[in-house]
Amino acid sequence: MKKANLLLAVLLFAGAFASAQQLPQFTQYMYNTISVNPAYAGSRETLNATILHRNQWAGLEGNPRTSTFSVHSPLKNEKIGLGVSYINDRLGFESTNYFYGDFSYTVPVSAEVNMRFGLKGGVTSYSLENPDPNDQFFNANFNSLNPNFGAGFYIGSNRWYAGISSPRILNTDLNEGEFQALERNSYYAIGGLVLDLSATTIFKPTIITKFTNGAPATYDFTINFLFNEKFWIGTSYRVNDASNFGAMMDYQVSKDIRIGYAYDLPTSTVRPYTGGTHEIILIYELAKKVLGPIKSPRYF
């Protein structure tokens, strides 16, 4: 089993060097929208901070691990939103760090619907460690720092949303060495809505699609149920060359804090070698003081 794990890890690493360096994907993407769409910055109408950690294919040596942190908020002029985000994505001896800032501008369409335009800019840091100085294949350590930028569009109300974005527009060779590590342009389309099933139960289906040059398209379908404005439970299915099923739970601990957990089970050939994928999320959102009539809760 150990030899099989090692062989599989080597194949994964080799594939990573030869193919596109893609932004990581999350099962709980609907709670981390700013990572792919800068127009989402400030849309929560209050300060929002999100921490997420994803341990993909647990039990496999050198498995992918991703940690992300983001903060965004509207300014005093609520038409402008600002945010910052950091993502660390590791795969074996390979590590990619994304440091980006987000800007959004809101154009009201009606009393309930807002349209937002966003820009994202920052740098991507890529490094490849040399596991064995005597190995002729890995004959050096690689480090690089490259700027990039993105753009997005987001429209919605308290009951539905839709958006398109490209968080990395430039195609950049992060390695600039013997192994190609090309940060390719990716395009995202997102959407979702909420339906009242009863006075205490909300039904929320969402979707995110991703298209990357030189890589298979992915489609994530998710359904969630919210009970008593406190407890979320749902399931997801990802369609691509590494399809998987997922389940998730979130709980509103207090007015400001929510925690969540998701588990994915792959259906591809990697399944016999892993215990699945674990994802934990912690969300802090400053509760707004409402002076007038109570607004509808924000579900997105």
N, C-alpha and C positions, 0 to 999 in steps of 0.2 A: 504494500500500500504506500509506503514511504517513497519507493522508487517511482511508483505511478504518479504520486503527487508532484515529485520533482520533475518528471518528464512533462507533465501537464503544465507546470509553472513555466518551464523553459519554452514550451510552445506558445504560451500566452505572451511571454516577454518578447519573443521573436516576432509575433504578430503585431505587438505594440510598436516595435521599432519600424516595421515596414509599412504600417497603415497610419491613418489619421489619428492625431491626438484629439479626441473628442471630449467635450464637456461632460462631466459625470451626470448621470440621471438618477432621480430619486423617486421612490415609491410615493412619498408624501409631497410630491411636487406642487400640489395645490396650496400648500402652506409655505412654499418657498419660491413664489413666482418671480420675485425680483432677481433671482439668479439667472433667469433666461430672458426677462423682459424689463428693461429700465423704465418703461412707461408706468409700471406698477408702483414706483416710488411715491410715497405719500398718499396712496389710494385708501389706506386704512383710516385716514382722517385723524390719526393720532400716532404717537411714537410706537414703533414696532421693532422688537429685537428677536431674532431667531437663531438658535444654535441647533445644528443637525449633525449626527455622525452615522455613517453607513459602513457596515462591515460586510462586504460582499463575498459570497462563497466561503463562509466561515469553515475553518478546519483545513483549508488548502494553504500550504506554505507559500508565502509571498502573495497572498490574495489581495484584490483591490480594496483599499480603505479610503474613505472620503470624509472630511470634516469641513463644515462650512459655518460661517458666522455672518449675519447681515443686520444692519440697522437702517431704517428709513422713517421719514416723517414729513408731513407738510410744513411749510414755513408759515409765518404769521399771515402772509398772503397765501391763502389756501390753494391758489391755482398752481403754485410751485411746490414740487416735492423733491427732496434730496435723500440720497442713501449711499451707503458704502457696503461693500461685501468682500469677503475673503473665502477662498476655497483652497483646501489642500487635498490633492488627489495622489495617492501612492499606489504603485503596482510593482512589487518586488524591489528592485534596485532603482526604479524610476520614480521621480517625484515631480509634480507640477503644481505650482502655486499661482493663484489668480488674485490680484489686488485691483479692485475696480470701484469707481464712483458712479453714481446714477443721478440723472436729472430728469424731471418730468414737468410738463406743462399741461394744465387741464382746461378744456373748452367745454362749458356746459351745453348740452344738447336740449335738455328739458329739465323740469324740476327734479326728475328722478334719474336721468341718464347723463353720465359724463363721458367725454371723449378725451383721451390722454395721449400725448406724444412724448417719447423719451429718448435720451441719449446715454450711452455708457462708455466710459473710457478708463484706461489703466494699463497695467503691464502683466505679462505672463512670464513667470520664472520657471525654467525647466532644468532639471539636473538628473544625471545618470551616474550612479556610483559604480566604481570598479570593484567587483566582489573578490577578484583575485589578481594581484599585480603581475603574476606570472602567466596569466592567461592571455594568449595572443589575440583572442577574439575581442575581449574587453581590455584594450591596451591603454585606456586613459579614462579619467573622470571628465564629464561634460557638464558645463554650466552656462546658461544663457538667460538674458533678460530682454524681452521684446514688447514694445507697445502694441496696443490694439484698441479697437473701439467698436461700438455696436449701436443699434437703434431699435425702437419698438413702437407699437401702436396698441392701445388698449381702450376698450369701450365697454360700458356696463352700468348696472344699477345694483341695488341691494338684492335683486332676484336673479340676475344673469350676468354673464360677462363673455367677452371674446377678445382675442388679441393675436397679433403676428409680430415676430421679432427676429432679429439676427444679432445675438450678443457678441459675436466675434466676426467682423466683416473681412479683415485682412487674412490672407493665406500666408502664414509665416512658418519657415523652417526653424523650429525652436532649437534644434540640435546644431545645425551648421557644421556637422562633422561627418564621420563615416556612416552613421545611421540616420536615416531620414525620420524626423519627428515633426510632421507637418500639421500645424494647427489650421485645420480646414474650416471654411465658412459653413455654418449651420443655420438652418431656418426652422423656426418653431411656430406652430399654430396651437392656440389653447382655447378652451371654451367650457362653459358650465352653467348650470341653473339650479334653482331650488324650488321644490314643490311642497306644499303643506299637505301631509297625509292626515293629520289630525291636529288638535290643539296643542299636543305635546310632541309630535313627531314630524321631522323634516326629512325629505328625500333629496339628495344632492348628487346627480351624475356629473362627471367631468371627463375631459379628454385632453391629451397633449400629443401632438405629432411632431416628429423631428426628422428633418431631411438634411443630410450631409453629403457633400460631393465625395464620391469614392467610397461610400459606406452605405449599408442597407438602411432604409427608412424604418423608423420605429413608431408604434402607435400604442399609447397607454390609455386604457379604459378603466375608469374607477366609479364605483357607486358607494355612497356613504349615507348613513342614517343618523340623525341627531335627535336625541331624546332629552326633553326637558331643558334644552339649552345648556346641557352639561356634558353629555356623554356621546361621543362619535364612535361608530363602528362601521366598517366597510370592507370591501374586497376590490382587487384590481387584477387586470390581465394585460401583459405587455406582449405585443406581436412584433417580432423581428427574428433575426437569426439566432437569438438566445432567449426565446420566449419563457415567461414564468408567470405563475399565479402568486398573488399576494393577499395578505389580510392586515388590517390596521385597526388601532383603537386610540382614541384621544379622550382626555378628561380635563375639564375646566376646574383646576384646583381652587382658584380664587378669581376675583374680578380681573386680575392682571395676568395670571399665570396659567398656562396650559401645557400639558405634557402628552406625548404620544409615542406609540411604538408600532412598527410595521415589520412583517416577516414575509420574505419572498422564497418560493420554492422553484428552482429552475426546472424546465422540462427538456433542456438540451443535454448533450453528451457529458456535460460537467457534473450532472446530478449525482452519480455514484460517488464522487470524490468530495462532496461538500455537505455540510449540515444546513445549507440555505443561507439567506441574507438577512441580517438584522439591521434595523434602522431606528434610531431614537431621536426625538425632536423635543426641544424646549422652547416655548414661545412666551415672551413677556410683552404685553401690550398695555400701555398706560390707559386706564379707564378714564373716559371723558366725563366731565361734569356737565350734565344737561340742565340748562336753565328753563327752557321752554318745553314743548311737548316731546315725549320720548320718541326718538327715531327708531326705525326698524333695525334689528341687529344686522351687523355686517357678516355675511357668510363667506366672503371672498377676500 
